[in-house]
């Protein structure tokens, strides 16, 4: 018997007789790819905050599409057939859409960075309706803000790149916003496509030929989960400053990020799962949106790349990595 199994059995044996007689709920976790630690750990913390711990009083069934969007409908159908209590769909709007198409009765909780109303998941933020709700960090609406901060840090830069996954569902809205922001800031924007880890080298070779002064990573699971921060590593290797979506990436080598605490989005989603397990309906739970947006700057990267960050910008930062 494995050590993990022994721990689970011990936990069950210590439970009260009444608890032991109650059926243990099952959570189906549907994702585009394997979740990064910065997302799965706070999600589990949210579950624990609500009184649920995997292996003790909650079973979690994991289903990953392994970066293949077309696998999601079948995986969602498997979870529905397994009669899970709740489905947690994450990584982009696509897993939640697949789950919503597969069931109108099993509650669905999402966590990602887009607009769940525009993506057809909920009727409104305040009154989701149906069987779907969740948390969003609205990462697709902050591209112009990041470009403005980049302009402050590197006023000499004339060309910037936006790294997007053309196969994702969040690319078009971010390209549109970045294009408008670049025009207003007097920048030339280059949209560089990459849809798999094997394409990163070519993408950054293209950026070097274009002589871009910095690049912004778009909101997409390829740059948050499945790519394992390769875009940051390749950017630094090419001497091109990476501007990232979330604070969780700055310590890994981004010059800066501007946005909400991404990990808290997944924690809030975990809390929502527990509230639904306790009887609340998704239709009655407003979509969680961030209320605080932070600037995080990595001065180590700035020094490495020979970039002088204005003291006024450092004073505005919520966190500075030195």
NULOZA-50651 format. One record per residue (C-alpha): residue number from 0; residue in one letter; z, x, y. Coordinates in pm, 1 decimal. Each point is the difference from the previous one (the first is absolute). Layout:
<pts>
  resi  resn        pz        px        py
   NUM     A         Z         X         Y
...
</pts>
This chain:
<pts>
  resi  resn        pz        px        py
     0     X       0.0       0.0       0.0
     1     X     -92.2     129.4     344.6
     2     X     268.8      71.0     259.8
     3     X    -149.0    -267.6     229.6
     4     X      33.4    -261.7    -275.9
     5     X     365.5      97.6     -58.7
     6     X      75.5     -42.6     370.6
     7     X    -164.9    -342.6       6.0
     8     X     194.7    -114.6    -308.2
     9     X     329.0     123.0     146.6
    10     X     -72.2    -188.0     321.2
    11     X     -69.9    -319.4    -191.0
    12     X     313.1      34.8    -213.2
    13     X     214.6      25.9     312.9
    14     X    -142.2    -321.0     148.6
    15     X     204.9    -319.6      -4.4
    16     X     -60.0    -246.6    -288.1
    17     X    -140.6    -254.0     246.0
    18     X    -242.8     254.5     142.9
    19     X    -103.3     108.5    -348.2
    20     X    -103.5    -359.0     -81.7
    21     X    -220.3     -32.6     307.9
    22     X    -369.5      83.5     -44.3
    23     X     -91.7     327.5     171.1
    24     X    -272.5     -42.0     263.2
    25     X    -318.3     203.6     -22.9
    26     X    -181.0     148.5     296.6
    27     X    -367.9      82.0     -29.6
    28     X    -101.1     296.9     219.1
    29     X    -372.7      -1.1      74.9
    30     X    -139.1     297.3     194.1
    31     X    -324.8     175.2      84.3
    32     X     143.7     327.9    -127.8
    33     X     330.3     154.1     -97.4
    34     X     245.8     -41.0     286.1
    35     X     120.5     302.8     191.5
    36     X     372.8      77.0      -1.7
    37     X      30.6     -90.2     369.1
    38     X    -100.7    -358.0     -91.5
    39     X     148.2     -63.3    -345.3
    40     X     343.2     143.1      80.5
    41     X      67.4    -225.8     300.9
    42     X    -147.8    -294.5    -190.3
    43     X     255.1      54.3    -275.0
    44     X     266.8      41.2     270.3
    45     X     -97.2    -342.8     132.5
    46     X      30.7    -146.6    -347.7
    47     X     342.2     157.9     -38.5
    48     X     101.7    -125.6     344.3
    49     X     -70.3    -348.1    -131.7
    50     X     196.5      61.5    -318.4
    51     X    -277.2      90.8    -245.4
    52     X     -32.3     327.8    -189.3
    53     X    -283.3      75.9    -239.5
    54     X     125.4      24.4    -357.8
    55     X     328.4    -173.5      78.1
    56     X     -84.1    -348.9     119.8
    57     X    -372.4      31.7      76.2
    58     X    -304.6      93.6    -206.3
    59     X    -298.9     148.7     183.4
    60     X    -347.6      -6.6    -152.6
    61     X    -228.6     255.4     168.1
    62     X    -374.2     -51.5      33.5
    63     X    -206.2     259.3     191.5
    64     X    -374.5     -26.7      58.6
    65     X     -17.3     381.9       5.0
    66     X    -207.4      -7.9     319.6
    67     X    -251.4    -249.2    -141.3
    68     X      -2.7    -318.8     209.8
    69     X    -204.8    -186.8    -259.7
    70     X     282.4      37.7    -255.1
    71     X     244.4    -204.0     209.0
    72     X    -108.7    -356.3     -98.5
    73     X      50.4      71.6    -371.0
    74     X     334.8     167.3      63.0
    75     X     114.8    -293.9     212.3
    76     X    -103.5    -237.0    -278.6
    77     X     207.9     202.7    -247.6
    78     X     309.6     -38.1     215.8
    79     X     -56.6    -373.5      33.8
    80     X     -43.8     -35.1    -376.4
    81     X     326.4     193.2     -45.3
    82     X     172.4    -264.5     214.2
    83     X     169.7     245.7     229.0
    84     X     250.1    -146.6     246.1
    85     X    -152.1     164.1     309.7
    86     X    -302.0     222.4      67.7
    87     X      32.5     289.4     244.2
    88     X    -352.9      91.4     112.2
    89     X     -37.8     313.6     209.9
    90     X    -225.3     278.2     127.3
    91     X    -251.4    -211.9     194.5
    92     X     -78.5    -371.6      29.2
    93     X    -213.1      14.4    -315.3
    94     X     284.7      -7.7    -258.7
    95     X     157.0    -296.5     179.4
    96     X    -335.6    -177.1      15.0
    97     X     -49.9      55.3    -372.8
    98     X     346.6    -137.2     -72.0
    99     X     -53.5    -299.2     228.9
   100     X    -328.3     -78.5    -174.5
   101     X     174.1      17.5    -337.8
   102     X     291.7    -235.7      72.9
   103     X     113.5    -266.3     243.1
   104     X     343.4     -40.0    -156.4
   105     X     146.2     349.3     -54.0
   106     X     143.9     138.3     327.5
   107     X    -179.1     304.6     141.8
   108     X     146.7     260.2     237.1
   109     X    -224.2     257.7     168.4
   110     X      53.9     325.4     191.9
   111     X    -284.8     177.2     180.3
   112     X    -129.7      88.5     345.3
   113     X    -247.4    -271.0      93.2
   114     X      -9.7    -351.0     142.5
   115     X      99.0    -247.1    -275.1
   116     X    -130.1    -295.1     203.6
   117     X    -338.5     158.1      61.8
   118     X      -7.7     120.8    -360.5
   119     X      42.3    -356.1    -125.7
   120     X     338.9      45.9    -164.9
   121     X     214.0    -231.0     214.5
   122     X     -56.6    -288.5     242.3
   123     X     212.0     160.9     273.0
   124     X     266.5     265.7      43.6
   125     X     277.2    -251.4      71.0
   126     X    -102.6    -259.5    -258.8
   127     X    -186.6     174.7    -283.1
   128     X     -51.7    -314.8    -207.5
   129     X     -94.4       7.3    -366.4
   130     X     148.6     254.2    -239.5
   131     X     -54.7     323.1     196.5
   132     X     208.1     192.0     253.9
   133     X     107.1     359.0      57.0
   134     X      22.4     286.1     248.7
   135     X    -259.6     184.9     206.7
   136     X      18.0     310.1     217.6
   137     X    -318.3    -108.3     189.8
   138     X    -140.4     352.7     -19.9
   139     X    -352.7    -115.1      79.3
   140     X      92.0     -98.7     357.0
   141     X     137.5     335.2     119.0
   142     X    -307.8     223.9     -18.2
   143     X     -60.9     -17.3     376.1
   144     X     362.7      88.3      76.2
   145     X     -22.4     309.9    -221.0
   146     X    -323.3     104.6     167.5
   147     X     167.1     -30.5     339.0
   148     X     285.9     225.7    -109.1
   149     X    -250.4     247.8    -141.4
   150     X    -168.0       6.8     341.4
   151     X     335.1      90.9     159.1
   152     X      68.3     281.3    -245.8
   153     X    -352.1     142.1     -10.0
   154     X    -177.6     -93.5     325.4
   155     X    -266.2     262.8     -65.2
   156     X    -124.2    -173.7    -316.1
   157     X    -329.1    -187.4      36.9
   158     X     -84.9     -88.5    -360.7
   159     X     232.3    -169.7    -249.6
   160     X     -52.5    -135.5    -350.1
   161     X     127.4    -315.0    -166.7
   162     X      40.5      46.7    -375.1
   163     X     -66.9    -329.0    -178.4
   164     X     -51.7    -129.8    -351.0
   165     X    -321.4    -207.8      17.0
   166     X      92.8    -173.8    -326.8
   167     X     330.6    -119.6     142.5
   168     X      48.5    -329.2     179.4
   169     X     168.6     135.1     313.8
   170     X    -271.1     238.8     118.9
   171     X    -214.4    -224.6     223.6
   172     X     278.6    -122.7     227.1
   173     X     129.7     354.3      50.6
   174     X    -347.2     137.3      74.6
   175     X     -49.0    -273.3     259.0
   176     X     332.4      72.7     169.9
   177     X     -48.0     378.7      -9.6
   178     X    -350.8     -28.9     144.2
   179     X     124.5    -204.9     295.8
   180     X     293.6     236.0      55.7
   181     X    -222.9     308.1     -10.5
   182     X    -231.8    -148.9     262.2
   183     X     288.8     -80.4     232.4
   184     X     147.6     350.2     -41.6
   185     X    -327.6     185.0      42.4
   186     X      -2.1     125.9    -359.3
   187     X    -282.6      24.2    -249.5
   188     X     102.0    -164.8    -327.5
   189     X    -141.9     107.2    -336.8
   190     X      67.4    -230.4    -296.2
   191     X      31.5     209.1    -316.5
   192     X      -2.4    -180.3    -333.7
   193     X     192.4      96.9    -311.6
   194     X      55.0    -235.2    -293.5
   195     X     158.1     230.9    -258.7
   196     X     201.0     320.5     -23.7
   197     X    -311.2     190.6    -109.7
   198     X    -165.8     -69.6     337.5
   199     X     263.7     158.8     224.9
   200     X    -160.0     346.2       0.7
   201     X    -335.2    -138.1     112.2
   202     X     168.6    -218.1     263.8
   203     X     174.3     294.8     163.5
   204     X    -309.4     216.8     -23.2
   205     X    -172.8    -274.1     198.0
   206     X     279.9       1.9     257.5
   207     X     -32.4     376.1      44.7
   208     X    -375.3     -35.2      59.6
   209     X      69.6    -272.3     256.8
   210     X     260.9     226.7     163.0
   211     X     255.0    -277.5      31.0
   212     X     326.1      95.2     168.0
   213     X     218.6    -230.9    -209.5
   214     X     -26.4    -282.6    -250.9
   215     X     183.7    -328.4     -46.7
   216     X      64.1    -130.6    -348.9
   217     X     -53.7    -373.5     -25.6
   218     X     228.9    -246.6    -173.7
   219     X    -111.2       0.4    -365.0
   220     X     172.3      58.8    -335.6
   221     X    -222.8     302.9     -56.5
   222     X     177.1     172.9     288.1
   223     X     344.6    -139.9     -75.4
   224     X      41.7     -20.3    -378.0
   225     X    -278.0     120.9    -223.6
   226     X    -130.5     295.2     202.2
   227     X     335.0     181.6     -20.6
   228     X     -36.9     112.9     364.6
   229     X    -308.7     204.8     -79.7
   230     X    -146.3    -100.1     336.1
   231     X     292.0     173.1     174.0
   232     X     -30.7     312.6    -213.5
   233     X    -377.1      20.3      47.4
   234     X      29.4     -65.6     372.9
   235     X     247.6     281.3      52.6
   236     X    -211.1     228.3    -218.0
   237     X    -298.5     -70.4     224.2
   238     X     206.4      49.5     314.1
   239     X     -49.1    -363.3     103.5
   240     X     323.3    -173.1     114.4
   241     X      80.7    -309.7    -209.2
   242     X     120.6    -311.5     183.4
   243     X     168.8    -232.9    -246.3
   244     X      85.8    -365.9     -32.5
   245     X     360.4      30.8    -112.3
   246     X     312.3     198.1      70.2
   247     X      25.7      77.5    -372.8
   248     X    -300.0     234.8      28.8
   249     X     108.0     211.5     296.8
   250     X     228.6     227.0    -200.5
   251     X    -296.4      67.9    -232.4
   252     X    -208.2     148.7     279.7
   253     X    -120.1    -260.0     249.1
   254     X       1.6     101.1     365.7
   255     X     150.7    -337.7      86.3
   256     X      17.9    -364.5     -98.9
   257     X      58.6    -314.5     199.1
   258     X     110.7    -321.0    -165.0
   259     X     282.3    -175.9    -179.3
   260     X     213.9     134.8    -279.9
   261     X    -229.1     -50.8    -299.6
   262     X     274.6      31.6    -258.1
   263     X     185.7    -287.7     163.2
   264     X    -300.6    -227.0     -58.6
   265     X      33.9      53.0    -375.7
   266     X     377.8     -42.2      15.6
   267     X     -44.2    -332.6     177.0
   268     X    -248.8    -105.3    -268.0
   269     X     259.0      83.4    -266.8
   270     X     255.5    -215.7     179.1
   271     X    -249.0    -288.4      12.3
   272     X     -54.0      26.4    -375.9
   273     X     374.0     -44.2     -56.2
   274     X      20.8    -296.5     236.3
   275     X    -277.8    -170.3    -193.9
   276     X     167.0      80.0    -331.8
   277     X     308.3    -174.7     136.9
   278     X    -195.1    -316.4      73.6
   279     X    -164.6      28.7     340.1
   280     X    -366.9     -93.8      33.3
   281     X    -263.8     238.9     139.8
   282     X    -122.4    -274.2     232.7
   283     X     340.9       3.1     172.7
   284     X      17.0     378.7      47.9
   285     X    -183.2     124.3     313.2
   286     X    -209.6     314.7     -40.7
   287     X     212.4     300.6      98.5
   288     X    -147.5     198.7     288.6
   289     X     130.6     321.0     156.1
   290     X     172.4     -24.4     336.2
   291     X      38.5     371.9      70.1
   292     X    -272.3     263.2      26.6
   293     X      85.3     368.2       4.5
   294     X    -175.6     320.2      96.0
   295     X      72.6     285.9    -241.5
   296     X    -128.0     349.9      85.5
   297     X     -25.1     306.5    -222.8
   298     X      43.3     303.9     226.1
   299     X     -34.7     234.6    -298.0
   300     X    -355.4    -120.8     -50.8
   301     X     -68.5      17.4     372.9
   302     X     111.9     364.3       3.2
   303     X    -204.0      75.2    -312.1
   304     X    -314.2    -140.3     163.1
   305     X      67.8     143.8     345.7
   306     X      54.6    -338.5     164.0
   307     X     233.1     -39.3     297.9
   308     X     178.0    -334.8      -6.7
   309     X     101.7    -113.7     352.1
   310     X     379.7     -13.8      49.2
   311     X     -33.6    -353.6     136.9
   312     X    -149.0    -112.9    -331.3
   313     X     270.8     178.3    -197.8
   314     X     259.7    -186.3     207.5
   315     X    -162.3    -330.9     -98.0
   316     X       2.0      79.1    -373.7
   317     X     245.9    -170.4    -230.3
   318     X      -4.0     304.2    -226.1
   319     X    -119.1     357.9      41.2
   320     X     -47.0     229.6    -298.1
   321     X      60.9     363.0      99.5
</pts>
